[in-house]
Amino acid sequence: MNKDFMLTSALSCELYREVRDLPIVDYHCHLDAMQILNDEPYENITQMWLYGDHYKWRLMRTAGVAEKYITGDAGDFEKFEKYIQALSYAIGSPLYHWSKMELSKYFGVEEEILPQNAELIYKKANEAIKTKCLSPKRIIAMSNVEAICTIEEIFCDLAAHKALAASRFETKVLPAIRGDKAINIEDENFGAYIQKLSEVTRIRITNLTDLLFALDKQLDAFLNAGCVSADYAFEGLNYEKASSAEVNKIFCDALCGRVHDKDKYITYVLTHMIRGSYKRGFAVQLHAGAKRNNNAAMYKLLGADTGYDSVSDRSYMDGLVKILNDCKNIGKTIIFNLNPADNAMVATTVGCFVDGECAGKVQMGAAWWFNDTFDGMTEMLKATCNLSYLKSFVGMLTDSRSIISYPRHDYFRRILCSFVADFVNRGEFTPNTDILKEIVSSVSYYNAKNYFNI
């Protein structure tokens, strides 16, 4: 992995030089705003690399590493060593590429990822943490990040974001509202989530009217805290129209533990939330197709977002199209599909809702989660070129809980530049470098900056 890693031609190298040093707009991630605010230096690389990163946990489990060394009580070096041992054989995995890039960028570690080098890498990385004072803000500054949108639950009090906005930190850290906890009526914790929403809004929520009032109040609170984006995730989506009276009974019964007619409730409340998001000028991000918490025993032990999710084949587009039509005044919308088999469906559906208001007003989202691999990104780019319009694509996101995931943007830019250059090298597109550079720079940075008004 040298400086021309993944760059396949002289033209791709030239295009990459155009975008390499552009700032990053990370419009969807799961970083902890309070952790950024507190800016406490890390003690060791394990804290930065392995705490909370279920991508790495999943790889380790698949390689046969015991849970003790993943989420258990093993020491930080033991956990790091087990990860390096697993990673050393992870041929073809983007985790191998990302880890190499992270070690080089933040810690100056160029040693090969090999089991026998684990202790040396650990020592060198930890020394770099000390000498460079690697804290969250320092790492974000090193990564040339202009703006971060952290995904926050509907009941977030936004205190950390308000404090960051009032601070002198140059990078914008903006909240992106996520409404799933108020929508997923089947969740065993639904009642507890509504109680949290009640507490943060100071509204006693006993019926549907109270709920919608509280949701609108939180949408306004996020807007006032600098929010530019709303996010809603669903595995499948069945559209069922219902009156407010029907939905009110469904909601009140759910608060008492009696769940029924979930599709009517989801259709009604999700439509309300999307409409409210458009009204406030938020770009709406819709993440479809994740089947979550498949391992019931491990979910009970570790909770959500711990590496037990998968790709779903449940249908959602028919329901989503009906909801978008009900919204009438559709705003900026990005549809992310986790199932790569849906690429053509999503790429063609977004074309049904675009207009002259702005380029790429409704568009297909970046390859994410299980698809942010070389093949996944390439197939998404192909679908966008073939069926939509690459020039207006808002580009990459980290979707990460790890503070040192920003080399993923560089990884994507390398893939993008080779992808674009290959069209020219095959004689399928103009060799005009002004056009080519505008395409790759727009996708790498400027589109996201303009789309989210950052």
C-alpha positions as a Markdown table, in Angstrom:
| # | Residue | x | y | z |
|---|---|---|---|---|
| 1 | Met | 0.0 | 0.0 | 0.0 |
| 2 | Asn | 2.0 | 2.9 | -1.3 |
| 3 | Lys | 1.0 | 6.5 | -2.0 |
| 4 | Asp | -0.7 | 5.5 | -5.3 |
| 5 | Phe | -2.8 | 2.8 | -3.5 |
| 6 | Met | -5.9 | 2.0 | -5.6 |
| 7 | Leu | -5.0 | 4.6 | -8.2 |
| 8 | Thr | -4.9 | 2.6 | -11.5 |
| 9 | Ser | -3.4 | 5.1 | -14.0 |
| 10 | Ala | -1.6 | 8.4 | -14.5 |
| 11 | Leu | -5.0 | 10.2 | -15.0 |
| 12 | Ser | -6.4 | 8.7 | -11.7 |
| 13 | Cys | -3.3 | 10.0 | -9.9 |
| 14 | Glu | -3.8 | 13.5 | -11.4 |
| 15 | Leu | -7.5 | 13.5 | -10.4 |
| 16 | Tyr | -6.6 | 12.3 | -6.9 |
| 17 | Arg | -4.2 | 15.2 | -6.4 |
| 18 | Glu | -7.1 | 17.5 | -7.1 |
| 19 | Val | -9.2 | 16.1 | -4.3 |
| 20 | Arg | -6.7 | 14.7 | -1.8 |
| 21 | Asp | -6.5 | 17.8 | 0.4 |
| 22 | Leu | -10.1 | 19.0 | 0.1 |
| 23 | Pro | -11.9 | 19.3 | 3.5 |
| 24 | Ile | -14.3 | 16.6 | 4.7 |
| 25 | Val | -18.0 | 17.1 | 5.3 |
| 26 | Asp | -19.0 | 14.1 | 7.4 |
| 27 | Tyr | -22.7 | 14.4 | 7.0 |
| 28 | His | -23.6 | 11.1 | 8.8 |
| 29 | Cys | -21.7 | 9.6 | 11.7 |
| 30 | His | -22.1 | 8.2 | 15.2 |
| 31 | Leu | -19.4 | 10.1 | 17.1 |
| 32 | Asp | -20.2 | 11.2 | 20.6 |
| 33 | Ala | -20.6 | 15.0 | 20.8 |
| 34 | Met | -19.9 | 15.0 | 24.5 |
| 35 | Gln | -16.6 | 13.2 | 23.9 |
| 36 | Ile | -15.6 | 15.8 | 21.4 |
| 37 | Leu | -16.6 | 18.6 | 23.8 |
| 38 | Asn | -14.6 | 17.1 | 26.7 |
| 39 | Asp | -11.6 | 16.5 | 24.4 |
| 40 | Glu | -9.9 | 14.1 | 26.8 |
| 41 | Pro | -6.7 | 12.5 | 25.4 |
| 42 | Tyr | -6.8 | 8.8 | 24.8 |
| 43 | Glu | -4.8 | 6.4 | 27.0 |
| 44 | Asn | -4.0 | 3.9 | 24.2 |
| 45 | Ile | -4.9 | 2.9 | 20.7 |
| 46 | Thr | -7.3 | 0.2 | 21.9 |
| 47 | Gln | -9.6 | 2.9 | 23.2 |
| 48 | Met | -9.5 | 4.7 | 19.9 |
| 49 | Trp | -9.7 | 1.6 | 17.7 |
| 50 | Leu | -11.7 | -1.1 | 19.3 |
| 51 | Tyr | -14.1 | 0.5 | 21.9 |
| 52 | Gly | -17.5 | 0.5 | 20.3 |
| 53 | Asp | -16.4 | -0.4 | 16.8 |
| 54 | His | -18.6 | -3.3 | 15.9 |
| 55 | Tyr | -17.1 | -3.6 | 12.4 |
| 56 | Lys | -13.9 | -4.8 | 14.1 |
| 57 | Trp | -15.7 | -6.9 | 16.6 |
| 58 | Arg | -17.5 | -8.8 | 13.9 |
| 59 | Leu | -14.2 | -9.5 | 12.1 |
| 60 | Met | -12.7 | -10.8 | 15.3 |
| 61 | Arg | -15.6 | -13.0 | 16.2 |
| 62 | Thr | -15.6 | -14.5 | 12.6 |
| 63 | Ala | -11.9 | -15.2 | 13.0 |
| 64 | Gly | -12.6 | -17.2 | 16.1 |
| 65 | Val | -11.6 | -14.7 | 18.8 |
| 66 | Ala | -13.3 | -15.2 | 22.1 |
| 67 | Glu | -15.7 | -12.5 | 23.4 |
| 68 | Lys | -13.4 | -11.9 | 26.3 |
| 69 | Tyr | -11.0 | -10.2 | 24.0 |
| 70 | Ile | -13.8 | -8.2 | 22.2 |
| 71 | Thr | -16.3 | -6.8 | 24.7 |
| 72 | Gly | -15.1 | -8.7 | 27.7 |
| 73 | Asp | -12.7 | -8.1 | 30.6 |
| 74 | Ala | -9.3 | -8.8 | 28.8 |
| 75 | Gly | -6.7 | -6.0 | 29.0 |
| 76 | Asp | -6.4 | -3.4 | 26.3 |
| 77 | Phe | -3.2 | -4.8 | 24.8 |
| 78 | Glu | -4.7 | -8.3 | 24.8 |
| 79 | Lys | -7.7 | -7.0 | 22.8 |
| 80 | Phe | -5.4 | -5.1 | 20.4 |
| 81 | Glu | -3.2 | -8.1 | 19.9 |
| 82 | Lys | -6.2 | -10.3 | 19.0 |
| 83 | Tyr | -7.4 | -7.7 | 16.5 |
| 84 | Ile | -4.0 | -7.5 | 14.8 |
| 85 | Gln | -3.8 | -11.3 | 14.7 |
| 86 | Ala | -7.2 | -11.5 | 13.0 |
| 87 | Leu | -6.5 | -8.6 | 10.7 |
| 88 | Ser | -3.2 | -10.0 | 9.5 |
| 89 | Tyr | -5.2 | -12.7 | 7.5 |
| 90 | Ala | -8.1 | -10.4 | 6.4 |
| 91 | Ile | -7.3 | -10.4 | 2.7 |
| 92 | Gly | -9.8 | -8.4 | 0.7 |
| 93 | Ser | -11.4 | -6.7 | 3.8 |
| 94 | Pro | -11.7 | -3.0 | 3.8 |
| 95 | Leu | -10.8 | -3.1 | 7.5 |
| 96 | Tyr | -7.3 | -4.1 | 6.4 |
| 97 | His | -7.0 | -1.1 | 4.2 |
| 98 | Trp | -8.6 | 1.3 | 6.7 |
| 99 | Ser | -6.5 | 0.1 | 9.5 |
| 100 | Lys | -3.3 | 0.5 | 7.5 |
| 101 | Met | -4.3 | 4.0 | 6.5 |
| 102 | Glu | -5.2 | 4.9 | 10.1 |
| 103 | Leu | -2.0 | 3.6 | 11.5 |
| 104 | Ser | 0.0 | 5.6 | 9.0 |
| 105 | Lys | -2.0 | 8.9 | 9.2 |
| 106 | Tyr | -2.4 | 9.3 | 13.0 |
| 107 | Phe | 0.4 | 7.3 | 14.5 |
| 108 | Gly | 3.1 | 7.3 | 11.9 |
| 109 | Val | 3.2 | 3.5 | 12.0 |
| 110 | Glu | 4.3 | 1.9 | 8.7 |
| 111 | Glu | 5.1 | -1.6 | 9.9 |
| 112 | Glu | 3.3 | -4.4 | 8.2 |
| 113 | Ile | 0.2 | -5.7 | 10.0 |
| 114 | Leu | 1.5 | -9.1 | 11.2 |
| 115 | Pro | 1.0 | -11.0 | 14.4 |
| 116 | Gln | 4.6 | -10.7 | 15.4 |
| 117 | Asn | 4.4 | -6.9 | 15.0 |
| 118 | Ala | 1.5 | -6.4 | 17.4 |
| 119 | Glu | 3.5 | -5.3 | 20.4 |
| 120 | Leu | 5.7 | -3.0 | 18.3 |
| 121 | Ile | 2.7 | -1.3 | 16.7 |
| 122 | Tyr | 0.9 | -1.0 | 20.0 |
| 123 | Lys | 4.0 | 0.7 | 21.6 |
| 124 | Lys | 4.6 | 3.1 | 18.6 |
| 125 | Ala | 0.9 | 4.1 | 18.4 |
| 126 | Asn | 0.7 | 4.7 | 22.2 |
| 127 | Glu | 3.8 | 6.8 | 22.0 |
| 128 | Ala | 2.3 | 8.9 | 19.2 |
| 129 | Ile | -0.8 | 9.4 | 21.3 |
| 130 | Lys | 1.3 | 10.9 | 24.0 |
| 131 | Thr | 3.7 | 13.0 | 21.9 |
| 132 | Lys | 1.0 | 14.3 | 19.6 |
| 133 | Cys | -1.6 | 14.7 | 22.4 |
| 134 | Leu | -4.2 | 12.8 | 20.4 |
| 135 | Ser | -7.5 | 13.9 | 21.7 |
| 136 | Pro | -10.8 | 14.0 | 19.7 |
| 137 | Lys | -10.5 | 17.6 | 18.6 |
| 138 | Arg | -6.8 | 17.1 | 17.7 |
| 139 | Ile | -7.7 | 14.1 | 15.5 |
| 140 | Ile | -10.6 | 15.9 | 13.9 |
| 141 | Ala | -8.2 | 18.8 | 13.1 |
| 142 | Met | -5.6 | 16.5 | 11.7 |
| 143 | Ser | -8.3 | 15.0 | 9.5 |
| 144 | Asn | -9.2 | 18.3 | 7.9 |
| 145 | Val | -12.8 | 17.9 | 8.8 |
| 146 | Glu | -14.9 | 21.0 | 8.1 |
| 147 | Ala | -18.2 | 19.7 | 9.5 |
| 148 | Ile | -19.6 | 16.7 | 11.4 |
| 149 | Cys | -23.3 | 15.7 | 11.6 |
| 150 | Thr | -23.7 | 13.4 | 14.6 |
| 151 | Ile | -26.8 | 11.2 | 14.6 |
| 152 | Glu | -28.8 | 11.9 | 17.8 |
| 153 | Glu | -31.9 | 10.3 | 19.1 |
| 154 | Ile | -35.2 | 12.2 | 19.1 |
| 155 | Phe | -34.9 | 12.7 | 22.9 |
| 156 | Cys | -31.3 | 14.1 | 22.9 |
| 157 | Asp | -31.0 | 17.2 | 25.1 |
| 158 | Leu | -28.4 | 18.7 | 22.7 |
| 159 | Ala | -26.4 | 20.2 | 25.6 |
| 160 | Ala | -23.1 | 19.1 | 24.1 |
| 161 | His | -23.9 | 20.6 | 20.7 |
| 162 | Lys | -24.9 | 23.9 | 22.2 |
| 163 | Ala | -21.6 | 24.0 | 24.1 |
| 164 | Leu | -19.6 | 23.1 | 21.1 |
| 165 | Ala | -21.3 | 25.8 | 19.0 |
| 166 | Ala | -20.4 | 28.3 | 21.7 |
| 167 | Ser | -16.8 | 27.2 | 21.8 |
| 168 | Arg | -13.9 | 28.2 | 19.6 |
| 169 | Phe | -13.6 | 24.8 | 17.9 |
| 170 | Glu | -13.2 | 25.4 | 14.2 |
| 171 | Thr | -15.0 | 22.3 | 13.0 |
| 172 | Lys | -18.8 | 22.5 | 13.0 |
| 173 | Val | -20.3 | 19.7 | 15.1 |
| 174 | Leu | -24.0 | 19.6 | 14.2 |
| 175 | Pro | -26.8 | 17.3 | 15.5 |
| 176 | Ala | -28.7 | 15.2 | 13.0 |
| 177 | Ile | -32.1 | 14.1 | 14.3 |
| 178 | Arg | -33.0 | 10.4 | 14.2 |
| 179 | Gly | -36.7 | 9.6 | 14.8 |
| 180 | Asp | -36.6 | 5.8 | 14.9 |
| 181 | Lys | -37.2 | 5.5 | 18.6 |
| 182 | Ala | -40.5 | 7.2 | 18.4 |
| 183 | Ile | -41.5 | 5.3 | 15.3 |
| 184 | Asn | -40.6 | 1.7 | 16.0 |
| 185 | Ile | -43.6 | 0.8 | 18.0 |
| 186 | Glu | -42.6 | -2.9 | 18.3 |
| 187 | Asp | -39.4 | -2.1 | 20.2 |
| 188 | Glu | -39.6 | -3.5 | 23.7 |
| 189 | Asn | -38.2 | -0.2 | 25.0 |
| 190 | Phe | -40.8 | 1.9 | 23.1 |
| 191 | Gly | -42.5 | 3.1 | 26.3 |
| 192 | Ala | -39.2 | 4.1 | 27.9 |
| 193 | Tyr | -38.2 | 6.1 | 24.8 |
| 194 | Ile | -41.5 | 8.0 | 24.9 |
| 195 | Gln | -40.9 | 8.7 | 28.5 |
| 196 | Lys | -37.4 | 10.1 | 27.7 |
| 197 | Leu | -39.0 | 12.3 | 25.0 |
| 198 | Ser | -41.5 | 13.5 | 27.5 |
| 199 | Glu | -38.8 | 14.4 | 30.0 |
| 200 | Val | -36.7 | 16.4 | 27.5 |
| 201 | Thr | -39.6 | 18.3 | 26.0 |
| 202 | Arg | -41.4 | 18.7 | 29.4 |
| 203 | Ile | -44.6 | 17.5 | 27.8 |
| 204 | Arg | -46.7 | 14.8 | 29.4 |
| 205 | Ile | -47.3 | 12.4 | 26.5 |
| 206 | Thr | -50.5 | 10.4 | 27.0 |
| 207 | Asn | -52.0 | 10.4 | 23.5 |
| 208 | Leu | -51.1 | 11.0 | 19.8 |
| 209 | Thr | -51.7 | 14.8 | 20.0 |
| 210 | Asp | -49.2 | 15.0 | 22.8 |
| 211 | Leu | -46.7 | 12.9 | 20.9 |
| 212 | Leu | -46.8 | 14.9 | 17.7 |
| 213 | Phe | -46.5 | 18.1 | 19.7 |
| 214 | Ala | -43.4 | 16.8 | 21.4 |
| 215 | Leu | -41.9 | 15.6 | 18.2 |
| 216 | Asp | -42.4 | 19.0 | 16.6 |
| 217 | Lys | -40.9 | 20.7 | 19.6 |
| 218 | Gln | -37.8 | 18.5 | 19.3 |
| 219 | Leu | -37.6 | 19.2 | 15.5 |
| 220 | Asp | -37.5 | 22.9 | 16.4 |
| 221 | Ala | -34.9 | 22.3 | 19.2 |
| 222 | Phe | -32.7 | 20.5 | 16.7 |
| 223 | Leu | -33.2 | 23.3 | 14.1 |
| 224 | Asn | -32.1 | 25.9 | 16.7 |
| 225 | Ala | -29.1 | 23.8 | 17.6 |
| 226 | Gly | -27.8 | 24.0 | 14.0 |
| 227 | Cys | -29.3 | 20.8 | 12.6 |
| 228 | Val | -29.4 | 20.5 | 8.8 |
| 229 | Ser | -30.4 | 16.8 | 8.4 |
| 230 | Ala | -32.9 | 14.3 | 9.7 |
| 231 | Asp | -32.4 | 10.5 | 9.5 |
| 232 | Tyr | -34.9 | 7.7 | 9.5 |
| 233 | Ala | -34.1 | 4.0 | 9.3 |
| 234 | Phe | -36.3 | 1.1 | 8.6 |
| 235 | Glu | -35.9 | -2.5 | 7.5 |
| 236 | Gly | -39.1 | -2.8 | 5.5 |
| 237 | Leu | -41.9 | -0.4 | 5.1 |
| 238 | Asn | -45.6 | -1.3 | 4.6 |
| 239 | Tyr | -47.9 | 1.6 | 3.8 |
| 240 | Glu | -51.3 | 1.5 | 5.6 |
| 241 | Lys | -53.4 | 4.7 | 5.7 |
| 242 | Ala | -55.3 | 5.3 | 9.0 |
| 243 | Ser | -57.2 | 8.2 | 10.7 |
| 244 | Ser | -55.7 | 10.1 | 13.6 |
| 245 | Ala | -58.3 | 8.5 | 15.8 |
| 246 | Glu | -57.2 | 5.0 | 14.8 |
| 247 | Val | -53.5 | 5.9 | 15.3 |
| 248 | Asn | -54.3 | 7.5 | 18.7 |
| 249 | Lys | -55.7 | 4.2 | 19.9 |
| 250 | Ile | -52.8 | 2.2 | 18.5 |
| 251 | Phe | -50.4 | 4.6 | 20.3 |
| 252 | Cys | -52.2 | 4.6 | 23.6 |
| 253 | Asp | -52.4 | 0.8 | 23.6 |
| 254 | Ala | -48.7 | 0.5 | 22.8 |
| 255 | Leu | -47.9 | 2.7 | 25.9 |
| 256 | Cys | -49.8 | 0.0 | 27.9 |
| 257 | Gly | -47.8 | -2.8 | 26.2 |
| 258 | Arg | -50.4 | -3.9 | 23.7 |
| 259 | Val | -48.9 | -3.6 | 20.2 |
| 260 | His | -51.1 | -3.9 | 17.1 |
| 261 | Asp | -51.5 | -2.4 | 13.7 |
| 262 | Lys | -47.9 | -1.3 | 13.7 |
| 263 | Asp | -47.9 | -0.4 | 10.0 |
| 264 | Lys | -50.7 | 2.1 | 10.4 |
| 265 | Tyr | -48.8 | 3.8 | 13.3 |
| 266 | Ile | -45.5 | 3.8 | 11.4 |
| 267 | Thr | -47.0 | 5.2 | 8.2 |
| 268 | Tyr | -48.7 | 8.0 | 10.1 |
| 269 | Val | -45.8 | 9.1 | 12.4 |
| 270 | Leu | -43.1 | 8.6 | 9.9 |
| 271 | Thr | -45.0 | 10.8 | 7.4 |
| 272 | His | -45.5 | 13.4 | 10.1 |
| 273 | Met | -41.7 | 13.4 | 10.9 |
| 274 | Ile | -40.6 | 13.6 | 7.2 |
| 275 | Arg | -43.0 | 16.4 | 6.5 |
| 276 | Gly | -41.8 | 18.3 | 9.6 |
| 277 | Ser | -38.2 | 17.7 | 8.5 |
| 278 | Tyr | -38.9 | 19.2 | 5.0 |
| 279 | Lys | -40.7 | 22.1 | 6.5 |
| 280 | Arg | -37.6 | 23.0 | 8.6 |
| 281 | Gly | -35.3 | 22.7 | 5.6 |
| 282 | Phe | -33.6 | 19.5 | 6.8 |
| 283 | Ala | -32.2 | 17.2 | 4.2 |
| 284 | Val | -33.8 | 13.8 | 4.9 |
| 285 | Gln | -31.6 | 10.7 | 4.9 |
| 286 | Leu | -33.5 | 7.4 | 4.7 |
| 287 | His | -31.6 | 4.2 | 5.5 |
| 288 | Ala | -33.4 | 1.1 | 4.3 |
| 289 | Gly | -32.7 | -2.6 | 4.6 |
| 290 | Ala | -30.9 | -3.4 | 7.8 |
| 291 | Lys | -32.1 | -6.4 | 9.8 |
| 292 | Arg | -30.9 | -5.6 | 13.3 |
| 293 | Asn | -30.1 | -7.6 | 16.4 |
| 294 | Asn | -30.4 | -11.1 | 14.8 |
| 295 | Asn | -28.7 | -12.9 | 17.7 |
| 296 | Ala | -31.3 | -12.7 | 20.5 |
| 297 | Ala | -28.9 | -14.0 | 23.2 |
| 298 | Met | -26.2 | -11.5 | 22.4 |
| 299 | Tyr | -28.6 | -8.6 | 22.1 |
| 300 | Lys | -29.8 | -9.4 | 25.6 |
| 301 | Leu | -26.2 | -9.5 | 26.8 |
| 302 | Leu | -24.7 | -6.5 | 24.9 |
| 303 | Gly | -27.5 | -4.5 | 23.4 |
| 304 | Ala | -27.9 | -2.9 | 20.0 |
| 305 | Asp | -25.1 | -1.9 | 17.6 |
| 306 | Thr | -22.7 | -4.6 | 18.7 |
| 307 | Gly | -22.1 | -6.5 | 15.5 |
| 308 | Tyr | -25.2 | -8.7 | 15.1 |
| 309 | Asp | -27.0 | -7.0 | 12.2 |
| 310 | Ser | -27.3 | -8.1 | 8.6 |
| 311 | Val | -28.7 | -7.2 | 5.1 |
| 312 | Ser | -32.5 | -7.6 | 4.8 |
| 313 | Asp | -34.5 | -8.5 | 1.7 |
| 314 | Arg | -37.8 | -7.0 | 3.0 |
| 315 | Ser | -39.6 | -4.6 | 0.7 |
| 316 | Tyr | -39.8 | -0.9 | 1.4 |
| 317 | Met | -39.9 | 1.1 | -1.8 |
| 318 | Asp | -43.6 | 0.8 | -2.5 |
| 319 | Gly | -44.4 | 2.1 | 1.0 |
| 320 | Leu | -41.8 | 4.8 | 0.8 |
| 321 | Val | -43.0 | 6.1 | -2.6 |
| 322 | Lys | -46.5 | 6.4 | -1.2 |
| 323 | Ile | -45.3 | 8.3 | 1.9 |
| 324 | Leu | -43.3 | 10.7 | -0.3 |
| 325 | Asn | -46.4 | 11.3 | -2.4 |
| 326 | Asp | -48.3 | 12.0 | 0.7 |
| 327 | Cys | -45.7 | 14.6 | 1.8 |
| 328 | Lys | -46.4 | 16.5 | -1.5 |
| 329 | Asn | -43.7 | 19.2 | -1.1 |
| 330 | Ile | -40.7 | 16.9 | -1.1 |
| 331 | Gly | -37.4 | 18.4 | 0.0 |
| 332 | Lys | -33.8 | 17.2 | -0.3 |
| 333 | Thr | -33.8 | 13.4 | 0.2 |
| 334 | Ile | -31.1 | 10.7 | 0.1 |
| 335 | Ile | -32.2 | 7.1 | 0.0 |
| 336 | Phe | -29.5 | 4.6 | 1.2 |
| 337 | Asn | -30.1 | 0.9 | 0.5 |
| 338 | Leu | -28.2 | -1.7 | 2.5 |
| 339 | Asn | -29.1 | -4.5 | 0.1 |
| 340 | Pro | -26.9 | -4.1 | -3.1 |
| 341 | Ala | -29.6 | -5.9 | -5.1 |
| 342 | Asp | -31.7 | -2.7 | -4.7 |
| 343 | Asn | -29.2 | -0.5 | -6.5 |
| 344 | Ala | -31.2 | -0.2 | -9.7 |
| 345 | Met | -34.5 | 0.2 | -7.9 |
| 346 | Val | -33.2 | 3.1 | -5.8 |
| 347 | Ala | -31.3 | 4.7 | -8.6 |
| 348 | Thr | -34.4 | 4.8 | -10.8 |
| 349 | Thr | -36.9 | 5.7 | -8.1 |
| 350 | Val | -35.0 | 8.9 | -7.0 |
| 351 | Gly | -35.3 | 10.1 | -10.6 |
| 352 | Cys | -39.1 | 10.1 | -10.2 |
| 353 | Phe | -38.9 | 12.9 | -7.6 |
| 354 | Val | -36.2 | 15.3 | -8.8 |
| 355 | Asp | -36.9 | 18.8 | -10.1 |
| 356 | Gly | -35.1 | 21.9 | -11.0 |
| 357 | Glu | -34.8 | 23.2 | -7.5 |
| 358 | Cys | -31.3 | 21.9 | -7.0 |
| 359 | Ala | -29.0 | 19.3 | -8.5 |
| 360 | Gly | -29.6 | 15.8 | -7.0 |
| 361 | Lys | -32.4 | 17.0 | -4.9 |
| 362 | Val | -33.5 | 13.4 | -4.4 |
| 363 | Gln | -30.6 | 10.9 | -4.8 |
| 364 | Met | -29.2 | 7.5 | -4.1 |
| 365 | Gly | -27.0 | 7.4 | -1.0 |
| 366 | Ala | -23.4 | 6.2 | -0.7 |
| 367 | Ala | -22.6 | 2.6 | -0.3 |
| 368 | Trp | -22.8 | 2.1 | 3.5 |
| 369 | Trp | -22.2 | -0.3 | 6.3 |
| 370 | Phe | -21.8 | -3.8 | 4.6 |
| 371 | Asn | -21.3 | -2.1 | 1.2 |
| 372 | Asp | -18.5 | 0.4 | 2.0 |
| 373 | Thr | -16.1 | -1.9 | 0.3 |
| 374 | Phe | -14.3 | -1.5 | -3.0 |
| 375 | Asp | -16.9 | -3.6 | -4.8 |
| 376 | Gly | -19.8 | -2.0 | -3.0 |
| 377 | Met | -18.7 | 1.5 | -3.7 |
| 378 | Thr | -17.9 | 0.7 | -7.3 |
| 379 | Glu | -21.3 | -0.9 | -7.9 |
| 380 | Met | -23.1 | 2.1 | -6.3 |
| 381 | Leu | -21.1 | 4.4 | -8.6 |
| 382 | Lys | -22.0 | 2.3 | -11.6 |
| 383 | Ala | -25.7 | 2.4 | -10.8 |
| 384 | Thr | -25.5 | 6.2 | -10.3 |
| 385 | Cys | -23.7 | 6.8 | -13.6 |
| 386 | Asn | -26.0 | 4.4 | -15.5 |
| 387 | Leu | -29.3 | 5.4 | -14.1 |
| 388 | Ser | -28.9 | 8.8 | -12.4 |
| 389 | Tyr | -26.2 | 11.5 | -12.4 |
| 390 | Leu | -22.8 | 11.2 | -10.7 |
| 391 | Lys | -22.0 | 14.9 | -10.9 |
| 392 | Ser | -24.7 | 15.7 | -8.2 |
| 393 | Phe | -23.8 | 12.8 | -5.8 |
| 394 | Val | -23.0 | 14.1 | -2.2 |
| 395 | Gly | -20.3 | 11.5 | -1.7 |
| 396 | Met | -18.9 | 9.6 | 1.2 |
| 397 | Leu | -19.8 | 9.5 | 4.9 |
| 398 | Thr | -18.1 | 7.6 | 7.7 |
| 399 | Asp | -21.2 | 6.2 | 9.4 |
| 400 | Ser | -18.7 | 5.4 | 12.2 |
| 401 | Arg | -18.4 | 5.4 | 16.0 |
| 402 | Ser | -14.6 | 5.6 | 15.7 |
| 403 | Ile | -12.8 | 9.0 | 15.9 |
| 404 | Ile | -10.1 | 7.8 | 13.5 |
| 405 | Ser | -12.3 | 6.7 | 10.6 |
| 406 | Tyr | -11.7 | 9.6 | 8.4 |
| 407 | Pro | -9.3 | 7.8 | 6.1 |
| 408 | Arg | -12.5 | 6.2 | 4.7 |
| 409 | His | -13.0 | 9.5 | 2.9 |
| 410 | Asp | -9.6 | 9.2 | 1.3 |
| 411 | Tyr | -10.3 | 5.5 | 0.5 |
| 412 | Phe | -13.5 | 6.6 | -1.3 |
| 413 | Arg | -11.7 | 9.5 | -3.2 |
| 414 | Arg | -9.1 | 7.0 | -4.5 |
| 415 | Ile | -11.8 | 4.7 | -5.7 |
| 416 | Leu | -13.8 | 7.6 | -7.3 |
| 417 | Cys | -10.8 | 8.9 | -9.1 |
| 418 | Ser | -9.8 | 5.6 | -10.6 |
| 419 | Phe | -13.5 | 4.9 | -11.5 |
| 420 | Val | -13.8 | 8.2 | -13.4 |
| 421 | Ala | -10.3 | 7.9 | -15.0 |
| 422 | Asp | -11.2 | 4.4 | -16.3 |
| 423 | Phe | -14.0 | 5.8 | -18.5 |
| 424 | Val | -11.5 | 8.1 | -20.2 |
| 425 | Asn | -8.9 | 5.4 | -20.5 |
| 426 | Arg | -11.4 | 3.2 | -22.2 |
| 427 | Gly | -12.3 | 6.0 | -24.6 |
| 428 | Glu | -15.8 | 6.3 | -23.2 |
| 429 | Phe | -15.7 | 9.9 | -22.0 |
| 430 | Thr | -14.0 | 13.2 | -22.7 |
| 431 | Pro | -10.4 | 13.5 | -21.6 |
| 432 | Asn | -11.0 | 17.2 | -20.8 |
| 433 | Thr | -9.4 | 17.5 | -17.3 |
| 434 | Asp | -11.4 | 20.6 | -16.3 |
| 435 | Ile | -14.6 | 18.5 | -16.6 |
| 436 | Leu | -13.1 | 15.5 | -14.9 |
| 437 | Lys | -11.7 | 17.5 | -12.0 |
| 438 | Glu | -15.0 | 19.3 | -11.5 |
| 439 | Ile | -16.8 | 15.9 | -11.2 |
| 440 | Val | -14.4 | 14.4 | -8.7 |
| 441 | Ser | -14.1 | 17.6 | -6.6 |
| 442 | Ser | -17.9 | 18.1 | -6.5 |
| 443 | Val | -18.5 | 14.5 | -5.4 |
| 444 | Ser | -15.6 | 14.6 | -2.9 |
| 445 | Tyr | -16.5 | 17.8 | -1.1 |
| 446 | Tyr | -18.5 | 20.6 | -2.7 |
| 447 | Asn | -21.8 | 18.8 | -3.3 |
| 448 | Ala | -22.1 | 17.8 | 0.4 |
| 449 | Lys | -21.1 | 21.3 | 1.5 |
| 450 | Asn | -23.8 | 22.9 | -0.7 |
| 451 | Tyr | -26.5 | 20.2 | -0.2 |
| 452 | Phe | -26.4 | 20.5 | 3.5 |
| 453 | Asn | -25.9 | 24.3 | 3.5 |
| 454 | Ile | -22.7 | 24.0 | 5.6 |
